[in-house]
């Protein structure tokens, strides 16, 4: 999220639209790669997490991924866990995003399906698990 701050200025210049996507994807790799070896030991967990896996967005920007995530969240509210997980999976399949991964893991924890929780959690870096998610799963007797 922090890396995305400079590109909007570029985006306003009408002349080089193709530059914007390259800048966005190149910058995190170049800027954050040197951080990797030191990040896990440091207290700055947030930068550590981003450096290890700069490719995952917090929330989807892709229209399909975003609409699938909305459907997943609606299903989750209705406690339709299967649909919620399926839609969350379709969301992160359309565009990798943490919101969908977290929702899928959360649903699996609520159904206390340990094997499914493990397979969902394995799809993202451990650094991407939020303390809220970990705590919530613990209330269902599952340690992430």
C-alpha positions in Angstrom: 0.0 0.0 0.0 2.8 2.4 0.8 4.6 1.8 -2.5 1.5 2.9 -4.4 1.9 6.5 -3.2 4.2 7.9 -6.0 2.5 6.4 -9.1 -0.7 8.5 -8.9 1.3 11.5 -9.8 2.6 9.7 -12.9 -1.0 8.6 -13.7 -2.2 12.2 -14.0 0.2 12.9 -16.8 -1.7 11.7 -19.9 1.3 11.0 -22.1 2.8 7.8 -20.7 0.0 5.5 -19.6 2.0 2.3 -20.3 4.7 3.5 -17.8 2.3 3.4 -14.8 1.8 -0.4 -14.6 5.6 -1.1 -15.0 6.4 1.5 -12.3 3.9 0.0 -9.9 5.1 -3.6 -10.3 8.8 -2.8 -10.6 9.1 -0.4 -7.7 8.1 -2.8 -4.9 10.5 -5.5 -6.2 13.5 -3.1 -6.5 12.8 -1.1 -3.4 11.9 -4.0 -1.1 14.1 -6.8 -2.2 17.1 -5.7 -0.1 14.9 -5.6 3.0 14.1 -9.3 2.8 17.1 -10.9 4.7 16.8 -8.4 7.6 13.1 -7.9 7.8 12.0 -11.1 9.7 14.4 -10.3 12.6 13.3 -6.7 12.9 10.3 -5.3 14.9 8.9 -3.7 11.7 6.6 -6.6 10.9 4.6 -4.6 8.4 7.5 -3.9 6.1 8.8 -7.4 6.6 5.5 -8.8 5.4 5.4 -6.6 2.4 9.0 -7.3 1.4 8.5 -11.1 1.4 5.4 -11.0 -0.8 5.0 -7.6 -2.4 2.7 -9.1 -5.0 -0.4 -9.6 -2.8 -2.8 -6.7 -2.6 -4.7 -6.0 0.6 -8.0 -5.6 -1.3 -8.7 -6.5 -5.0 -8.5 -3.7 -7.6 -9.7 -6.0 -10.3 -13.5 -5.7 -10.9 -14.2 -9.5 -11.0 -12.1 -10.2 -7.9 -13.8 -7.3 -6.1 -17.3 -8.5 -6.9 -16.5 -12.1 -5.9 -15.1 -10.8 -2.6 -18.4 -8.8 -2.1 -20.4 -12.0 -2.7 -18.1 -13.9 -0.3 -18.6 -11.3 2.4 -22.4 -11.4 1.9 -22.4 -15.2 2.1 -20.2 -15.0 5.3 -22.8 -12.6 6.9 -25.5 -15.2 6.2 -23.2 -17.9 7.6 -23.2 -19.7 4.2 -19.6 -20.8 4.8 -19.3 -23.0 1.6 -20.4 -20.2 -0.7 -18.3 -17.7 1.2 -15.2 -19.9 0.8 -16.0 -20.6 -2.9 -16.5 -16.9 -3.7 -13.4 -15.9 -1.8 -11.4 -18.5 -3.7 -12.8 -17.2 -7.0 -11.8 -13.7 -5.9 -8.2 -14.5 -5.2 -8.0 -16.7 -8.3 -9.1 -13.7 -10.4 -6.6 -11.4 -8.6 -4.5 -12.4 -5.6 -5.7 -10.4 -2.6 -5.4 -10.8 1.1 -9.0 -9.8 1.9 -10.2 -12.9 0.0 -7.6 -15.2 1.5 -8.4 -14.0 5.0 -12.1 -14.5 4.5 -11.6 -18.0 3.3 -9.4 -18.9 6.2 -11.9 -17.2 8.6 -14.7 -19.3 7.2 -12.7 -22.5 7.4 -12.0 -21.7 11.1 -15.6 -21.1 11.8 -16.5 -24.6 10.4 -13.6 -26.0 12.5 -12.2 -27.8 9.4 -8.5 -28.0 10.3 -7.3 -29.6 7.1 -9.1 -26.9 5.0 -7.8 -24.2 7.3 -4.2 -25.4 6.8 -4.6 -25.6 3.0 -6.1 -22.1 2.8 -3.4 -20.7 5.2 -0.6 -22.3 3.2 -1.6 -20.2 0.1 -0.3 -17.0 1.7 2.8 -16.1 3.6 2.6 -16.4 7.4 3.5 -12.7 7.7 0.1 -12.0 6.0 -2.0 -13.5 8.7 -3.5 -10.8 10.8 -3.6 -11.0 14.6 -7.4 -10.6 14.4 -7.6 -13.6 12.1 -5.3 -15.7 14.4 -7.3 -14.7 17.5 -10.6 -15.4 15.8 -9.5 -18.9 14.7 -8.2 -19.6 18.2 -11.8 -18.9 19.5 -12.8 -21.8 17.3 -10.0 -24.0 18.7 -7.7 -23.6 15.7 -4.1 -22.4 15.8 -2.9 -20.9 12.5 
